[in-house]
Amino acid sequence: MFSSLRRSVRRAVAARPDEAKAAQPLRGTLAMLLSAAGGRGIGRGYGALSRAGFMDNPIAYRAVRLLSETGAAVPVLAYEGARELTDHPALDLLARPNGRMTGPDFLETLYGHLLLSGNAYLEPLWLGGRLMELHLLRPDRVSVVAGPDGWPQAFDYRAAGGLRVIPAEGEPLPLLHMRLFHPLDDDQGYAPLAAAAQALALHNASARWNKGLLDNSARPSGALVYQPKEGGNLSPDQYDRLKQELEQGYAGPLQAGRPLLLEGGLDWKAMSLTPRDMDFAEARNGAARDIALSLGVPPMLLGIPGDNTYANYQEANRAFYRLTVLPMIRRTLASLSQFFSDAYGETLNLEPDLDQVEGLSSERDALWTRIGNASFLSDDEKREAVGYQPREYEDNTEV
Protein backbone atom coordinates (compact mmCIF):
# COMPACT_ATOMS: atom_id res chain seq x y z
CA MET A 1 0.00 0.00 0.00
CA PHE A 2 2.84 2.35 0.83
CA SER A 3 5.43 0.80 -1.52
CA SER A 4 5.34 3.83 -3.83
CA LEU A 5 6.05 6.09 -0.87
CA ARG A 6 8.97 3.97 0.28
CA ARG A 7 10.48 3.90 -3.23
CA SER A 8 10.16 7.67 -3.54
CA VAL A 9 11.89 8.23 -0.22
CA ARG A 10 14.71 5.83 -1.10
CA ARG A 11 15.28 7.55 -4.45
CA ALA A 12 15.23 11.00 -2.89
CA VAL A 13 17.69 10.10 -0.13
CA ALA A 14 19.98 7.72 -2.01
CA ALA A 15 20.32 9.85 -5.16
CA ARG A 16 23.30 11.72 -3.68
CA PRO A 17 25.36 10.72 -0.65
CA ASP A 18 25.55 14.38 0.38
CA GLU A 19 21.77 14.58 0.65
CA ALA A 20 21.37 11.81 3.23
CA LYS A 21 22.11 13.94 6.24
CA ALA A 22 20.29 17.01 4.95
CA ALA A 23 17.09 15.02 4.32
CA GLN A 24 16.83 13.65 7.87
CA PRO A 25 14.04 16.04 9.00
CA LEU A 26 11.79 14.84 6.15
CA ARG A 27 12.58 11.19 6.80
CA GLY A 28 11.72 11.62 10.46
CA THR A 29 8.29 12.98 9.53
CA LEU A 30 7.53 10.06 7.20
CA ALA A 31 8.79 7.44 9.66
CA MET A 32 5.77 7.94 11.91
CA LEU A 33 3.26 6.84 9.27
CA LEU A 34 5.47 4.12 7.80
CA SER A 35 6.08 2.45 11.14
CA ALA A 36 2.39 2.48 12.01
CA ALA A 37 1.48 1.01 8.63
CA GLY A 38 4.29 -1.55 8.91
CA GLY A 39 2.72 -3.60 11.66
CA ARG A 40 2.86 -1.76 14.98
CA GLY A 41 -0.76 -1.73 16.11
CA ILE A 42 -2.60 -0.80 19.27
CA GLY A 43 -3.48 -3.01 22.21
CA ARG A 44 -6.54 -5.25 22.10
CA GLY A 45 -7.70 -4.71 25.66
CA TYR A 46 -10.77 -2.76 26.69
CA GLY A 47 -8.76 0.32 27.71
CA ALA A 48 -6.67 0.44 24.54
CA LEU A 49 -9.64 -0.06 22.21
CA SER A 50 -11.68 2.51 24.12
CA ARG A 51 -8.97 5.16 23.89
CA ALA A 52 -7.50 4.52 20.42
CA GLY A 53 -10.81 3.39 18.92
CA PHE A 54 -13.95 4.81 20.49
CA MET A 55 -12.43 8.00 21.92
CA ASP A 56 -9.81 8.89 19.26
CA ASN A 57 -11.16 7.46 15.99
CA PRO A 58 -14.29 9.00 14.41
CA ILE A 59 -15.08 5.91 12.32
CA ALA A 60 -14.93 3.51 15.27
CA TYR A 61 -16.80 5.97 17.48
CA ARG A 62 -19.65 6.35 15.02
CA ALA A 63 -19.84 2.64 14.23
CA VAL A 64 -19.99 1.62 17.91
CA ARG A 65 -22.52 4.34 18.71
CA LEU A 66 -24.64 3.44 15.69
CA LEU A 67 -24.72 -0.24 16.60
CA SER A 68 -25.28 0.19 20.35
CA GLU A 69 -27.87 2.96 20.02
CA THR A 70 -29.76 1.14 17.29
CA GLY A 71 -29.85 -2.04 19.35
CA ALA A 72 -30.98 -0.17 22.47
CA ALA A 73 -33.80 1.55 20.54
CA VAL A 74 -35.52 -1.72 19.57
CA PRO A 75 -38.43 -2.41 21.99
CA VAL A 76 -38.45 -5.70 23.89
CA LEU A 77 -41.45 -8.04 24.23
CA ALA A 78 -41.91 -10.73 26.88
CA TYR A 79 -43.59 -14.07 26.23
CA GLU A 80 -44.60 -17.00 28.39
CA GLY A 81 -44.96 -19.75 25.84
CA ALA A 82 -47.08 -18.25 23.03
CA ARG A 83 -48.75 -15.69 25.31
CA GLU A 84 -47.43 -12.15 25.31
CA LEU A 85 -46.97 -10.56 28.72
CA THR A 86 -47.81 -6.88 28.74
CA ASP A 87 -47.03 -6.43 32.44
CA HIS A 88 -44.08 -8.20 34.04
CA PRO A 89 -41.36 -7.24 36.57
CA ALA A 90 -38.67 -8.12 34.01
CA LEU A 91 -40.05 -5.52 31.60
CA ASP A 92 -40.15 -2.98 34.41
CA LEU A 93 -36.49 -3.65 35.20
CA LEU A 94 -35.46 -3.34 31.57
CA ALA A 95 -37.32 -0.01 31.41
CA ARG A 96 -35.61 1.29 34.59
CA PRO A 97 -32.80 -1.05 35.69
CA ASN A 98 -31.48 1.21 38.46
CA GLY A 99 -31.76 4.72 39.83
CA ARG A 100 -29.04 6.12 37.57
CA MET A 101 -29.94 4.61 34.19
CA THR A 102 -32.94 4.32 31.92
CA GLY A 103 -33.59 1.28 29.76
CA PRO A 104 -31.92 2.65 26.59
CA ASP A 105 -28.92 3.85 28.62
CA PHE A 106 -28.55 0.41 30.16
CA LEU A 107 -28.77 -1.52 26.88
CA GLU A 108 -26.53 0.93 25.02
CA THR A 109 -23.84 0.50 27.68
CA LEU A 110 -24.24 -3.27 27.65
CA TYR A 111 -23.83 -3.47 23.87
CA GLY A 112 -20.91 -1.05 24.03
CA HIS A 113 -19.13 -3.30 26.54
CA LEU A 114 -19.59 -6.27 24.22
CA LEU A 115 -18.24 -4.39 21.19
CA LEU A 116 -15.20 -2.93 22.96
CA SER A 117 -14.40 -5.80 25.29
CA GLY A 118 -16.24 -8.89 24.10
CA ASN A 119 -17.61 -9.18 27.65
CA ALA A 120 -20.49 -7.69 29.62
CA TYR A 121 -20.98 -8.17 33.36
CA LEU A 122 -24.43 -7.67 34.86
CA GLU A 123 -24.68 -7.61 38.66
CA PRO A 124 -28.21 -7.96 40.07
CA LEU A 125 -29.20 -6.37 43.37
CA TRP A 126 -31.25 -8.74 45.49
CA LEU A 127 -33.22 -7.60 48.52
CA GLY A 128 -35.06 -10.17 50.58
CA GLY A 129 -34.85 -12.66 47.74
CA ARG A 130 -36.39 -10.17 45.30
CA LEU A 131 -34.64 -8.78 42.25
CA MET A 132 -34.61 -5.01 42.72
CA GLU A 133 -31.98 -3.51 40.39
CA LEU A 134 -29.54 -4.33 37.59
CA HIS A 135 -26.03 -2.84 37.37
CA LEU A 136 -23.31 -3.13 34.72
CA LEU A 137 -19.67 -3.55 35.78
CA ARG A 138 -16.92 -2.09 33.61
CA PRO A 139 -15.16 -5.01 31.90
CA ASP A 140 -11.61 -3.80 32.56
CA ARG A 141 -12.32 -3.88 36.30
CA VAL A 142 -13.43 -7.53 36.30
CA SER A 143 -11.14 -10.55 36.09
CA VAL A 144 -12.08 -14.23 36.10
CA VAL A 145 -10.74 -16.47 38.88
CA ALA A 146 -10.48 -20.07 37.68
CA GLY A 147 -11.07 -22.94 40.06
CA PRO A 148 -9.06 -26.20 40.38
CA ASP A 149 -11.10 -27.74 37.57
CA GLY A 150 -10.44 -24.82 35.22
CA TRP A 151 -13.98 -23.46 35.35
CA PRO A 152 -14.63 -19.95 36.73
CA GLN A 153 -15.28 -19.99 40.45
CA ALA A 154 -15.32 -16.24 41.14
CA PHE A 155 -14.86 -12.77 39.68
CA ASP A 156 -12.51 -10.16 41.09
CA TYR A 157 -13.95 -6.67 40.82
CA ARG A 158 -11.53 -3.79 41.43
CA ALA A 159 -12.82 -0.24 41.83
CA ALA A 160 -12.00 2.80 43.98
CA GLY A 161 -8.82 1.13 45.20
CA GLY A 162 -10.68 -1.86 46.66
CA LEU A 163 -11.22 -5.49 45.70
CA ARG A 164 -14.52 -7.32 45.84
CA VAL A 165 -14.82 -11.05 45.15
CA ILE A 166 -18.10 -12.08 43.49
CA PRO A 167 -18.91 -15.82 43.35
CA ALA A 168 -19.49 -17.20 39.87
CA GLU A 169 -22.42 -19.35 40.99
CA GLY A 170 -25.06 -19.21 43.68
CA GLU A 171 -28.74 -18.92 44.47
CA PRO A 172 -29.74 -16.31 43.49
CA LEU A 173 -27.17 -15.70 40.74
CA PRO A 174 -24.54 -13.17 41.94
CA LEU A 175 -23.27 -12.12 38.47
CA LEU A 176 -24.32 -12.69 34.87
CA HIS A 177 -21.39 -12.87 32.44
CA MET A 178 -22.23 -12.40 28.75
CA ARG A 179 -19.40 -12.85 26.27
CA LEU A 180 -18.73 -13.15 22.55
CA PHE A 181 -16.95 -16.09 20.97
CA HIS A 182 -13.18 -16.28 21.56
CA PRO A 183 -11.31 -19.14 19.83
CA LEU A 184 -8.37 -19.11 22.27
CA ASP A 185 -9.97 -18.27 25.62
CA ASP A 186 -12.49 -20.35 27.54
CA ASP A 187 -13.52 -17.60 29.96
CA GLN A 188 -13.26 -14.28 28.12
CA GLY A 189 -14.87 -12.98 24.93
CA TYR A 190 -13.13 -11.39 21.95
CA ALA A 191 -14.05 -7.81 21.05
CA PRO A 192 -15.12 -7.25 17.42
CA LEU A 193 -13.16 -3.99 17.30
CA ALA A 194 -9.98 -5.85 18.33
CA ALA A 195 -9.95 -7.54 14.91
CA ALA A 196 -9.43 -4.08 13.39
CA ALA A 197 -6.55 -3.06 15.67
CA GLN A 198 -4.12 -2.65 12.75
CA ALA A 199 -6.68 -0.66 10.76
CA LEU A 200 -7.25 1.57 13.78
CA ALA A 201 -3.51 2.20 14.10
CA LEU A 202 -3.24 3.04 10.39
CA HIS A 203 -6.28 5.34 10.41
CA ASN A 204 -5.09 7.17 13.53
CA ALA A 205 -1.59 7.51 12.07
CA SER A 206 -3.04 9.01 8.89
CA ALA A 207 -4.87 11.60 10.98
CA ARG A 208 -1.61 12.54 12.69
CA TRP A 209 0.07 12.66 9.29
CA ASN A 210 -2.56 15.08 8.00
CA LYS A 211 -2.05 17.25 11.07
CA GLY A 212 1.71 17.19 10.49
CA LEU A 213 1.24 18.25 6.86
CA LEU A 214 -0.95 21.14 7.96
CA ASP A 215 1.64 22.25 10.50
CA ASN A 216 4.30 22.16 7.80
CA SER A 217 2.52 24.07 5.02
CA ALA A 218 0.46 21.01 4.01
CA ARG A 219 3.17 19.42 1.86
CA PRO A 220 6.49 17.54 2.18
CA SER A 221 8.42 20.49 0.80
CA GLY A 222 11.87 19.23 -0.19
CA ALA A 223 15.48 18.81 0.88
CA LEU A 224 18.42 21.11 1.46
CA VAL A 225 21.50 19.83 -0.38
CA TYR A 226 25.00 20.96 0.56
CA GLN A 227 27.10 21.44 -2.59
CA PRO A 228 30.43 23.08 -1.69
CA LYS A 229 32.86 23.79 -4.49
CA GLU A 230 35.65 21.79 -2.84
CA GLY A 231 33.51 18.89 -1.53
CA GLY A 232 32.89 17.88 2.10
CA ASN A 233 29.91 17.80 4.40
CA LEU A 234 28.34 20.09 6.97
CA SER A 235 29.89 19.94 10.40
CA PRO A 236 27.63 18.70 13.26
CA ASP A 237 27.29 22.25 14.62
CA GLN A 238 26.38 23.61 11.19
CA TYR A 239 23.81 20.85 10.65
CA ASP A 240 22.16 21.41 14.05
CA ARG A 241 22.02 25.17 13.51
CA LEU A 242 20.45 24.74 10.05
CA LYS A 243 17.88 22.29 11.39
CA GLN A 244 16.92 24.64 14.23
CA GLU A 245 16.53 27.59 11.86
CA LEU A 246 14.26 25.57 9.56
CA GLU A 247 12.02 24.41 12.40
CA GLN A 248 11.71 27.84 14.01
CA GLY A 249 11.54 30.04 10.93
CA TYR A 250 9.87 28.03 8.19
CA ALA A 251 7.66 25.31 9.74
CA GLY A 252 3.99 25.80 10.55
CA PRO A 253 1.00 27.35 8.76
CA LEU A 254 1.95 30.92 9.75
CA GLN A 255 5.31 30.54 7.99
CA ALA A 256 3.86 29.16 4.74
CA GLY A 257 5.36 30.75 1.62
CA ARG A 258 8.16 32.53 3.48
CA PRO A 259 11.31 32.89 1.30
CA LEU A 260 14.17 30.61 2.24
CA LEU A 261 17.57 32.28 2.72
CA LEU A 262 20.42 29.98 1.71
CA GLU A 263 24.10 30.35 2.51
CA GLY A 264 26.97 29.38 0.25
CA GLY A 265 26.94 25.77 -0.92
CA LEU A 266 23.28 25.13 -0.03
CA ASP A 267 20.74 24.27 -2.74
CA TRP A 268 16.99 23.62 -2.43
CA LYS A 269 15.63 20.50 -4.12
CA ALA A 270 11.84 20.30 -4.26
CA MET A 271 10.36 16.83 -3.72
CA SER A 272 7.08 15.77 -5.28
CA LEU A 273 5.76 13.56 -2.46
CA THR A 274 2.04 14.20 -2.48
CA PRO A 275 -0.83 12.23 -0.94
CA ARG A 276 -1.85 11.16 -4.46
CA ASP A 277 1.61 9.71 -5.16
CA MET A 278 1.49 7.46 -2.12
CA ASP A 279 -2.24 6.54 -2.44
CA PHE A 280 -2.80 8.21 0.88
CA ALA A 281 -6.56 8.78 0.55
CA GLU A 282 -7.21 5.19 -0.55
CA ALA A 283 -5.13 3.84 2.35
CA ARG A 284 -7.15 5.91 4.81
CA ASN A 285 -10.50 4.85 3.32
CA GLY A 286 -9.37 1.22 3.22
CA ALA A 287 -8.57 1.34 6.93
CA ALA A 288 -11.95 2.94 7.61
CA ARG A 289 -13.72 0.14 5.70
CA ASP A 290 -11.85 -2.50 7.73
CA ILE A 291 -12.99 -0.83 10.97
CA ALA A 292 -16.60 -0.77 9.80
CA LEU A 293 -16.34 -4.37 8.58
CA SER A 294 -15.12 -5.63 11.95
CA LEU A 295 -18.26 -4.22 13.61
CA GLY A 296 -20.63 -5.35 10.87
CA VAL A 297 -21.64 -1.82 9.83
CA PRO A 298 -22.01 -1.19 6.06
CA PRO A 299 -19.46 1.51 5.11
CA MET A 300 -22.19 3.34 3.19
CA LEU A 301 -23.94 4.13 6.50
CA LEU A 302 -20.77 5.80 7.78
CA GLY A 303 -20.17 7.93 4.70
CA ILE A 304 -17.03 6.03 3.63
CA PRO A 305 -16.50 6.47 -0.13
CA GLY A 306 -15.71 3.70 -2.57
CA ASP A 307 -18.13 1.05 -1.27
CA ASN A 308 -20.70 -0.12 -3.85
CA THR A 309 -21.74 -3.38 -2.20
CA TYR A 310 -25.33 -2.22 -1.71
CA ALA A 311 -27.56 -0.74 -4.40
CA ASN A 312 -28.89 2.02 -2.15
CA TYR A 313 -28.96 3.31 1.41
CA GLN A 314 -32.21 1.51 2.26
CA GLU A 315 -30.78 -1.86 1.27
CA ALA A 316 -27.63 -1.22 3.33
CA ASN A 317 -29.75 -0.21 6.33
CA ARG A 318 -31.87 -3.37 6.04
CA ALA A 319 -28.74 -5.54 5.82
CA PHE A 320 -27.36 -3.74 8.88
CA TYR A 321 -30.43 -4.71 10.90
CA ARG A 322 -30.67 -8.28 9.63
CA LEU A 323 -26.99 -9.23 9.73
CA THR A 324 -25.69 -7.24 12.69
CA VAL A 325 -28.23 -5.55 14.97
CA LEU A 326 -30.81 -8.33 15.34
CA PRO A 327 -28.26 -11.14 15.95
CA MET A 328 -26.65 -9.01 18.67
CA ILE A 329 -30.02 -8.26 20.27
CA ARG A 330 -31.25 -11.85 20.13
CA ARG A 331 -28.12 -13.37 21.70
CA THR A 332 -28.26 -10.77 24.48
CA LEU A 333 -31.97 -11.28 25.11
CA ALA A 334 -31.43 -15.06 25.19
CA SER A 335 -29.04 -14.63 28.13
CA LEU A 336 -31.39 -12.20 29.85
CA SER A 337 -34.34 -14.56 29.27
CA GLN A 338 -32.54 -17.38 31.07
CA PHE A 339 -31.52 -15.04 33.87
CA PHE A 340 -35.05 -13.70 34.41
CA SER A 341 -36.55 -17.19 34.14
CA ASP A 342 -34.35 -18.39 36.99
CA ALA A 343 -34.99 -15.21 38.99
CA TYR A 344 -38.78 -15.41 38.77
CA GLY A 345 -39.17 -19.20 38.64
CA GLU A 346 -40.98 -19.25 35.30
CA THR A 347 -40.22 -19.75 31.63
CA LEU A 348 -39.76 -16.30 30.17
CA ASN A 349 -38.77 -15.50 26.60
CA LEU A 350 -37.66 -12.00 25.57
CA GLU A 351 -37.87 -11.05 21.88
CA PRO A 352 -37.32 -7.83 19.90
CA ASP A 353 -40.46 -6.12 18.64
CA LEU A 354 -39.80 -6.14 14.89
CA ASP A 355 -43.00 -4.21 14.14
CA GLN A 356 -41.38 -1.14 15.74
CA VAL A 357 -38.17 -1.34 13.67
CA GLU A 358 -38.43 1.30 10.95
CA GLY A 359 -35.52 -0.17 8.99
CA LEU A 360 -37.52 -3.37 8.44
CA SER A 361 -40.87 -1.75 7.69
CA SER A 362 -40.79 -2.72 4.00
CA GLU A 363 -40.25 -6.36 4.90
CA ARG A 364 -43.10 -6.28 7.42
CA ASP A 365 -45.43 -4.67 4.87
CA ALA A 366 -44.66 -7.40 2.36
CA LEU A 367 -45.21 -10.10 5.00
CA TRP A 368 -48.55 -8.65 6.09
CA THR A 369 -49.70 -8.47 2.48
CA ARG A 370 -48.80 -12.11 1.78
CA ILE A 371 -50.39 -13.38 4.99
CA GLY A 372 -53.52 -11.25 4.49
CA ASN A 373 -54.02 -12.72 1.02
CA ALA A 374 -53.58 -16.31 2.23
CA SER A 375 -57.24 -17.41 2.24
CA PHE A 376 -56.32 -20.94 3.35
CA LEU A 377 -55.21 -19.65 6.80
CA SER A 378 -57.55 -18.95 9.70
CA ASP A 379 -57.48 -15.61 11.51
CA ASP A 380 -55.56 -17.10 14.45
CA GLU A 381 -53.03 -18.70 12.10
CA LYS A 382 -52.54 -15.36 10.36
CA ARG A 383 -52.02 -13.62 13.70
CA GLU A 384 -49.48 -16.20 14.75
CA ALA A 385 -47.63 -15.93 11.42
CA VAL A 386 -47.05 -12.18 11.91
CA GLY A 387 -46.05 -12.55 15.57
CA TYR A 388 -49.33 -11.92 17.41
CA GLN A 389 -50.93 -14.26 19.91
CA PRO A 390 -54.26 -16.00 19.10
CA ARG A 391 -57.45 -14.27 20.17
CA GLU A 392 -58.12 -16.89 22.85
CA TYR A 393 -55.20 -15.54 24.92
CA GLU A 394 -56.52 -11.98 24.63
CA ASP A 395 -59.99 -13.13 25.69
CA ASN A 396 -58.56 -14.95 28.72
CA THR A 397 -56.53 -11.87 29.64
CA GLU A 398 -59.60 -9.62 29.50
CA VAL A 399 -61.56 -12.01 31.73
C-alpha positions, 0 to 999 in steps of 0.5 A: 500500500505504501510501496510507492512512498517507500520507493520515492523516499529511497530515491530522494535520499539515495540519489546523492550521498551528500543529501542523506544527512540534509534530508533527515528532517523529512525522513523523520516525519515520514517514519511515523506513518510508515512504522504504524502502517508496517505492523505496529498496532494498538493493544486489544484490551478494553482500555486500549480499544476505548482510547484509540478506537472509540475516543480517538477514531471517528469511524470507530466511534460512530460505528460503535454508537450506531450499533449500540444505540440502534440495538438499544432503541428496539423495543423488547417483548416478553412471552410466556410460551405463546402468550405475550406478557404486557405487564411483568417485573422483568419488563419494568427492570429493563425499562428502569434497571437502576436509579441512575440509568434508563432502559436505553442507557442500560442496553446501550452500555451493555452493547458497548461493553460487548463491542469494545471488550467482548464481555459484559458483566451484569450484577443484580441487586437482590433484597429479601430474595427479590430482584430489585436492580440491575447494574453493569460492571466495567469489563476492565475492572473484572477478572475471572478467577479459575477454580481447580477444575479450570472453570470460573469460580469467582470474579474479582472486581476492582474499583475505587482502590478496593477489591470485591470477590463475586462468586461465579455461581449461587442462588440467586445468581450473583453475576451474569457474564455475557461474552462473545466467541473467543477461539483461544480463551475459555472464559473471556470474549473477543471484542469485534473492534480488536480484529481491526486493531491494525486498521485503527492504528493506520487510520489514527496515524493518517490523521496525525500525518494530515495534522503534520502536513498542515503544520508544515505548510500542508506538503512535504516540501523538499530537501536542502542539499550541501554542494560546496565547491571543494567537496565535504559535508556540513559539520555537526554544529552547522547541521544542528544550527540549520535544522533549528533555523528551519524548524523555528523560521519556516515550519507551521501554517503561519510561515507558509510561503516565506522565502528561504535564505540559503548560505553558500553551498546550499541548494533547495531540491523540491520533492514531489511527495504528495498524498496522491503519489502514495495513495494516501486517501485510498489507504485511509478509506481502506482502513476505515472500511476495515474498521466498519467491517469488523463491527458489521456496519455497512461503510455506506452508512458511515459515509465512507466512499468507494463502497458499492456493495449495496444498491442504495442506502435503504438496502444497506440499512436493512442488511445492517439490521438483519446481519448485525443488529438483530443477531446481537439483540437476540443473543443478548436477550437469550441470556437475559431470558434465562436469567429472568426465568431463573430469577422469577421461577418461570419460563420467560422469553424476551424477543425484539419487537420487529414491528417497531423497527423502521428499517424493516418496515418494507419487509413487514409490509410485504409479510402482512400483504402475503399473509392477508391474502392467504385465504387458506389460513384462519385468523388465528393462524394469520395472527401467529404468522405475523407474531401476534398471539391468538385471540383466545389468549386476549380473551382470557386476559380480559376475563 
